[in-house]
Amino acid sequence: MKKHSHNLIACFIAFLVLTALLPSVASGQTISQNAQNLNIGFNGPNRQLSYTTAFYAATNAYYRSIGSASMPGNRHCHAYLSWDIAEHPVGSGNINREGTRAWLEDWLKYAEGRCDEALLTFKYIDGVSKSKGFPTAADFEAAFERFQSISWAYTGWTGTFAFTAWNEPNNGARSGDGLSMPVDAKLAADYYLAIRKHCAPPSCSVAAGDFGSNGHLGDGFIQRCTREDAALCRNASYLDQYKYYLANDAAAYGLGSGTSFRPEIFAYHGWDDMNDYINGNPNCGSVKDHNCTTWVLLKSLSNDSWAGSTIWDTEVGAGQNPQSNPDAITQACAASFLLRLTATASARITRIYYTRPYENDGEHWSLFTAAGEQKPAFTVLADRDTSYAPPGRKKCP
């Protein structure tokens, strides 16, 4: 009897240990809570902002209905700018060309009162950036110092800024980094370090990475080197290289000593997971499929000292590829999948920036029709609905 009791105790202890070792997403309740803790922001030009106001009113109403005073965090918006925008004269450039000085001034004017923190992402913009090609790290740092020295209150903006250094540095396309080749991983790391040197938490936030995943870009998230800060292995991925130079170049920017520095925030774009889900691709058809880009990134940022960063999904939506083009119900299913995948993967992911809630033609990823009517995905995201089921059906595809 005594031996049997010892066995029961041992089994119980083993159960507790196993439970502790399981991901924090083991129960539906935890997944739901992770989803409710997500802050959702939006990117796009100023015509988006009145629609984001409608979204935040709806999401706050949902949180009040479940006993919370308001949604988690502030209202977030997101814009893409020429890396040297602060070196352009006040009012310069085409006000309708995203990324110019005039465009940003107009955007901030509209964002005032509708957004509390603007995430600003730099890149090369053809016809706007002064010089062709990637700037040196020193030139990039000087441009950012100039940006920080400007009081943008002249536009009417009273909110705060957060930053990502360079849009999709691993994506050598105009829609990615702005040019025809990826940013060298060392240069991309130095762009981040150059901003982080002048943007320290808690008063200023800057996210490292901001990698694109669409197509096969997510392959660059795979960790192939066991100790990125010690040496690069022969088949180092883009992320391996980026992490190596973050660690080894940080001291030159006054950030820690040796290879001790780690970024507080890491960003990525979750398009690939959404595209795979919508198109029925085998890579990411389930929230528990560890081939999903989100899982691959987490694995590469979960070893040793890289496990402490908060993660933001800074650009995502439903159906980026032409073959996707989801209808409203498929989009709602995809939005629910995004919430469920994010909440299942890790509580470290605290923000999602959804792409363009409104388009004049009712584009498939927008949350409103061309007539301004809410699509089902609007409610899914506002209510953080991880178990959305289409009308008359038990579950999504």
C-alpha positions as CSV (number, residue, x, y, z in Angstrom):
1,M,0.0,0.0,0.0
2,K,2.8,2.3,0.9
3,K,4.6,1.5,-2.3
4,H,1.4,2.1,-4.3
5,S,1.0,5.5,-2.6
6,H,4.5,6.4,-3.6
7,N,3.7,5.4,-7.2
8,L,0.6,7.6,-7.2
9,I,2.6,10.6,-5.8
10,A,5.3,10.0,-8.4
11,C,2.8,9.9,-11.2
12,F,1.1,13.0,-9.9
13,I,4.4,14.9,-9.8
14,A,5.3,13.7,-13.3
15,F,1.9,14.9,-14.5
16,L,2.5,18.4,-13.0
17,V,6.0,18.5,-14.5
18,L,4.6,17.5,-17.9
19,T,1.9,20.1,-17.7
20,A,4.4,22.8,-16.9
21,L,6.6,21.8,-19.8
22,L,3.7,21.9,-22.3
23,P,3.3,25.2,-24.3
24,S,1.3,27.8,-22.5
25,V,-1.4,27.3,-25.1
26,A,-2.4,23.8,-23.9
27,S,-5.9,24.7,-22.9
28,G,-8.7,26.4,-24.9
29,Q,-9.1,28.9,-22.0
30,T,-5.5,30.0,-22.3
31,I,-5.7,30.3,-26.1
32,S,-8.8,32.5,-25.7
33,Q,-7.0,34.6,-23.1
34,N,-4.0,35.0,-25.3
35,A,-6.3,36.2,-28.1
36,Q,-8.0,38.6,-25.8
37,N,-4.7,40.1,-24.8
38,L,-3.7,40.8,-28.5
39,N,-3.7,44.4,-29.5
40,I,-4.8,44.9,-33.2
41,G,-3.5,47.9,-35.2
42,F,-3.8,48.8,-38.8
43,N,-1.6,50.0,-41.6
44,G,-2.4,52.1,-44.7
45,P,-3.0,55.6,-45.9
46,N,-5.2,58.2,-44.1
47,R,-8.5,57.0,-45.7
48,Q,-8.1,54.0,-43.3
49,L,-8.3,56.0,-40.2
50,S,-12.0,56.7,-40.0
51,Y,-12.6,52.9,-40.4
52,T,-10.1,52.1,-37.7
53,T,-12.1,54.4,-35.4
54,A,-15.2,52.3,-36.1
55,F,-13.2,49.1,-35.3
56,Y,-11.9,50.5,-32.0
57,A,-15.4,51.5,-31.0
58,A,-16.6,47.9,-31.7
59,T,-13.7,46.2,-30.0
60,N,-14.0,48.4,-26.9
61,A,-17.7,47.5,-26.8
62,Y,-16.8,43.8,-26.9
63,Y,-14.3,44.1,-24.0
64,R,-16.9,46.0,-21.9
65,S,-19.3,43.2,-22.6
66,I,-16.9,40.7,-21.0
67,G,-16.2,42.9,-18.0
68,S,-13.1,44.7,-19.1
69,A,-12.8,48.5,-19.1
70,S,-11.3,48.6,-22.6
71,M,-9.3,46.7,-25.1
72,P,-5.7,45.9,-24.3
73,G,-3.2,48.7,-25.1
74,N,-3.6,51.8,-27.2
75,R,-4.8,52.4,-30.7
76,H,-2.1,51.7,-33.2
77,C,-1.6,52.7,-36.8
78,H,1.3,52.0,-39.2
79,A,2.9,53.9,-42.1
80,Y,5.8,53.3,-44.5
81,L,8.3,56.1,-45.2
82,S,11.4,56.9,-47.2
83,W,14.4,56.3,-44.9
84,D,15.6,59.9,-45.4
85,I,12.2,61.6,-45.0
86,A,13.5,63.9,-42.3
87,E,16.1,65.3,-44.7
88,H,13.3,66.5,-47.1
89,P,12.0,70.0,-46.7
90,V,8.7,70.6,-44.9
91,G,5.8,70.1,-47.3
92,S,7.9,68.6,-50.0
93,G,6.9,65.7,-52.3
94,N,3.6,64.6,-53.7
95,I,1.0,64.5,-50.9
96,N,-0.6,61.5,-52.6
97,R,2.6,59.5,-52.8
98,E,3.0,57.3,-49.8
99,G,6.3,57.9,-47.9
100,T,7.0,61.5,-48.9
101,R,7.3,64.3,-46.3
102,A,4.0,65.9,-47.5
103,W,2.3,62.6,-47.3
104,L,3.4,61.9,-43.7
105,E,2.4,65.4,-42.6
106,D,-1.0,64.9,-44.0
107,W,-1.2,61.3,-42.5
108,L,-0.3,62.5,-39.0
109,K,-2.9,65.2,-39.2
110,Y,-5.6,62.6,-39.9
111,A,-4.1,60.2,-37.4
112,E,-4.4,62.7,-34.6
113,G,-7.2,61.7,-32.3
114,R,-7.7,58.4,-34.1
115,C,-4.4,56.7,-33.2
116,D,-2.3,56.9,-30.1
117,E,1.0,55.4,-31.4
118,A,2.2,55.4,-35.0
119,L,4.5,52.6,-36.0
120,L,6.8,54.1,-38.7
121,T,8.8,51.8,-41.0
122,F,11.6,53.0,-43.2
123,K,12.5,51.7,-46.7
124,Y,13.8,52.8,-50.0
125,I,11.0,54.4,-52.1
126,D,11.8,54.9,-55.8
127,G,11.3,58.5,-56.8
128,V,11.2,59.7,-53.2
129,S,14.4,58.6,-51.5
130,K,17.2,60.9,-52.5
131,S,19.8,58.4,-53.6
132,K,19.5,55.0,-55.4
133,G,20.4,52.0,-53.3
134,F,20.9,51.2,-49.6
135,P,22.3,53.9,-47.4
136,T,25.3,53.2,-45.2
137,A,24.6,52.5,-41.6
138,A,26.2,55.9,-40.7
139,D,23.9,57.8,-43.2
140,F,20.9,55.9,-42.0
141,E,21.7,56.8,-38.4
142,A,22.2,60.4,-39.2
143,A,18.8,60.5,-41.0
144,F,17.1,58.9,-38.0
145,E,18.8,61.4,-35.6
146,R,17.4,64.2,-37.8
147,F,13.9,62.6,-37.6
148,Q,14.1,62.5,-33.8
149,S,15.2,66.1,-33.6
150,I,12.0,67.3,-35.4
151,S,9.0,68.3,-33.3
152,W,6.2,66.7,-35.5
153,A,3.7,68.6,-33.4
154,Y,3.5,71.2,-36.3
155,T,1.3,68.6,-38.1
156,G,-1.1,68.5,-35.1
157,W,0.2,65.1,-34.0
158,T,0.3,64.6,-30.2
159,G,0.8,60.9,-30.2
160,T,3.9,58.8,-29.9
161,F,6.1,56.9,-32.4
162,A,7.4,53.3,-32.5
163,F,9.7,52.1,-35.3
164,T,11.0,49.3,-37.4
165,A,14.3,50.1,-39.1
166,W,13.7,48.7,-42.6
167,N,10.7,47.0,-44.2
168,E,11.2,43.4,-45.1
169,P,15.0,43.6,-45.4
170,N,15.0,39.9,-46.5
171,N,12.6,40.7,-49.4
172,G,14.4,42.2,-52.4
173,A,11.4,43.6,-54.1
174,R,9.8,47.1,-54.5
175,S,7.0,45.9,-52.2
176,G,9.5,44.7,-49.7
177,D,12.7,46.6,-49.0
178,G,12.1,48.8,-52.0
179,L,15.0,47.6,-54.2
180,S,15.8,44.6,-56.4
181,M,17.8,42.6,-53.8
182,P,17.7,41.8,-50.1
183,V,19.5,44.1,-47.7
184,D,22.7,42.4,-46.6
185,A,22.0,40.9,-43.2
186,K,24.8,42.8,-41.5
187,L,23.6,46.1,-42.9
188,A,20.0,45.3,-41.9
189,A,21.2,44.5,-38.3
190,D,23.1,47.7,-38.2
191,Y,20.1,49.7,-39.4
192,Y,18.2,48.4,-36.4
193,L,21.1,49.0,-34.0
194,A,21.5,52.6,-35.3
195,I,17.9,53.3,-34.3
196,R,18.0,51.4,-31.1
197,K,21.0,53.5,-30.0
198,H,18.7,56.6,-30.1
199,C,15.4,54.9,-29.2
200,A,15.5,53.2,-25.8
201,P,12.6,51.7,-23.9
202,P,10.4,52.5,-22.2
203,S,10.1,56.0,-23.7
204,C,10.8,54.7,-27.3
205,S,10.1,51.4,-29.0
206,V,11.9,49.9,-32.0
207,A,11.4,46.3,-33.3
208,A,14.1,44.3,-34.9
209,G,13.6,42.1,-37.9
210,D,10.4,43.1,-39.6
211,F,11.0,40.2,-42.0
212,G,8.7,39.3,-44.9
213,S,7.4,35.7,-45.1
214,N,5.4,35.6,-48.3
215,G,6.5,33.1,-51.0
216,H,9.5,31.1,-49.6
217,L,10.9,34.0,-47.5
218,G,9.9,32.2,-44.4
219,D,12.7,29.7,-45.1
220,G,15.1,32.4,-44.0
221,F,13.6,32.2,-40.5
222,I,15.0,28.7,-39.9
223,Q,17.7,28.5,-37.3
224,R,20.6,26.5,-38.7
225,C,23.4,27.7,-36.4
226,T,23.5,26.5,-32.8
227,R,25.3,29.6,-31.4
228,E,24.6,32.6,-33.6
229,D,26.6,35.0,-31.5
230,A,29.7,32.8,-31.5
231,A,30.2,32.0,-35.2
232,L,28.2,31.6,-38.3
233,C,27.7,28.1,-39.6
234,R,28.2,27.3,-43.3
235,N,24.6,27.2,-44.2
236,A,23.5,30.1,-42.0
237,S,19.9,31.4,-42.7
238,Y,19.1,35.1,-43.1
239,L,17.9,35.1,-39.5
240,D,21.0,33.3,-38.3
241,Q,23.2,36.0,-39.9
242,Y,21.0,38.8,-38.7
243,K,21.1,37.6,-35.1
244,Y,24.9,37.1,-35.3
245,Y,25.5,40.7,-36.4
246,L,22.9,42.1,-33.9
247,A,24.9,40.5,-31.1
248,N,28.4,41.2,-32.4
249,D,27.8,44.8,-33.7
250,A,25.8,46.0,-30.7
251,A,28.8,47.1,-28.7
252,A,29.9,49.5,-31.5
253,Y,26.6,51.3,-31.0
254,G,27.0,51.5,-27.2
255,L,24.5,48.7,-26.6
256,G,25.9,46.3,-24.0
257,S,29.3,44.7,-24.1
258,G,30.5,41.6,-25.9
259,T,27.6,39.8,-27.4
260,S,25.1,40.4,-24.5
261,F,22.6,42.7,-26.3
262,R,19.3,41.3,-27.4
263,P,16.4,43.3,-28.9
264,E,13.4,43.8,-26.7
265,I,11.0,43.5,-29.7
266,F,11.1,41.4,-32.8
267,A,8.8,41.8,-35.8
268,Y,7.7,39.7,-38.7
269,H,5.0,39.7,-41.4
270,G,2.6,36.8,-41.2
271,W,1.2,36.8,-44.8
272,D,2.6,33.3,-45.6
273,D,0.6,31.5,-42.9
274,M,-2.6,33.3,-44.1
275,N,-1.9,32.5,-47.7
276,D,-1.2,28.8,-46.9
277,Y,-4.4,28.5,-44.9
278,I,-6.6,30.2,-47.6
279,N,-5.1,28.3,-50.5
280,G,-5.1,24.9,-48.7
281,N,-1.3,24.5,-48.8
282,P,0.1,21.8,-46.6
283,N,2.7,24.1,-45.0
284,C,0.3,25.8,-42.6
285,G,-3.2,24.3,-42.6
286,S,-3.4,23.9,-38.9
287,V,-2.6,26.1,-35.9
288,K,-0.5,23.2,-34.5
289,D,1.5,22.8,-37.7
290,H,5.0,23.7,-36.8
291,N,5.9,24.4,-40.4
292,C,3.9,27.6,-40.1
293,T,6.1,30.7,-40.4
294,T,5.0,31.9,-37.0
295,W,6.1,28.6,-35.3
296,V,9.4,28.6,-37.2
297,L,10.2,32.1,-36.1
298,L,9.3,31.3,-32.5
299,K,11.6,28.3,-32.5
300,S,14.5,30.4,-33.8
301,L,13.9,33.0,-31.1
302,S,13.3,30.6,-28.2
303,N,16.8,29.3,-27.5
304,D,18.9,30.7,-24.7
305,S,18.9,34.5,-24.4
306,W,16.8,35.1,-27.4
307,A,13.6,34.0,-25.7
308,G,12.9,37.3,-23.9
309,S,11.7,39.4,-26.8
310,T,8.1,40.5,-27.3
311,I,7.0,39.7,-30.9
312,W,4.8,41.9,-33.2
313,D,3.2,40.7,-36.4
314,T,3.5,44.1,-38.2
315,E,1.9,43.3,-41.5
316,V,-0.7,40.7,-42.3
317,G,-4.1,40.2,-43.9
318,A,-6.2,37.8,-45.7
319,G,-5.2,36.8,-49.2
320,Q,-2.1,38.7,-50.5
321,N,-1.5,36.5,-53.5
322,P,-3.7,36.9,-56.6
323,Q,-4.7,33.2,-56.4
324,S,-6.1,33.7,-52.9
325,N,-8.7,36.5,-53.4
326,P,-11.0,35.1,-50.7
327,D,-14.7,35.9,-50.4
328,A,-16.0,37.5,-47.2
329,I,-16.6,34.3,-45.4
330,T,-13.2,32.8,-46.3
331,Q,-11.6,36.0,-45.1
332,A,-13.5,35.8,-41.8
333,C,-12.3,32.2,-41.4
334,A,-8.7,33.3,-42.1
335,A,-9.0,36.1,-39.6
336,S,-10.1,33.6,-37.0
337,F,-7.3,31.3,-38.0
338,L,-4.8,34.1,-37.6
339,L,-6.0,34.8,-34.0
340,R,-6.0,31.2,-33.1
341,L,-2.6,30.5,-34.6
342,T,-1.1,33.5,-32.9
343,A,-2.7,32.8,-29.5
344,T,-1.8,29.1,-29.8
345,A,1.9,29.8,-30.7
346,S,2.8,32.1,-27.9
347,A,1.7,34.8,-25.5
348,R,4.9,36.6,-26.6
349,I,3.1,37.8,-29.6
350,T,1.3,40.9,-28.4
351,R,0.4,42.8,-31.5
352,I,-1.0,42.3,-35.0
353,Y,-1.1,45.1,-37.6
354,Y,-3.8,44.2,-40.1
355,T,-3.5,45.5,-43.6
356,R,-5.8,48.3,-44.8
357,P,-9.3,47.9,-43.3
358,Y,-10.9,49.8,-46.2
359,E,-10.3,49.9,-50.0
360,N,-12.4,51.8,-52.5
361,D,-13.1,48.6,-54.5
362,G,-13.7,46.5,-51.4
363,E,-10.5,44.6,-51.8
364,H,-10.6,41.1,-50.4
365,W,-8.4,41.8,-47.4
366,S,-10.3,44.9,-46.3
367,L,-12.7,44.7,-43.4
368,F,-15.4,46.9,-45.1
369,T,-17.1,46.6,-48.5
370,A,-16.7,49.4,-51.1
371,A,-20.0,50.7,-49.7
372,G,-18.5,50.9,-46.2
373,E,-20.4,48.0,-44.8
374,Q,-18.7,45.7,-42.3
375,K,-17.6,42.3,-43.4
376,P,-17.7,39.3,-41.1
377,A,-13.9,39.5,-40.5
378,F,-14.5,42.9,-38.9
379,T,-16.5,41.3,-36.0
380,V,-14.1,38.3,-35.8
381,L,-11.1,40.6,-35.2
382,A,-13.0,43.1,-33.0
383,D,-14.3,40.2,-30.8
384,R,-11.0,38.3,-30.9
385,D,-13.1,35.3,-32.1
386,T,-10.9,32.2,-32.3
387,S,-13.8,29.9,-33.1
388,Y,-15.7,31.6,-35.8
389,A,-18.1,29.5,-37.7
390,P,-19.8,30.6,-41.0
391,P,-23.6,31.0,-40.8
392,G,-25.3,27.6,-41.1
393,R,-22.1,25.7,-40.7
394,K,-20.3,24.2,-37.7
395,K,-16.8,25.3,-38.6
396,C,-14.6,27.0,-41.2
397,P,-12.9,25.0,-43.9
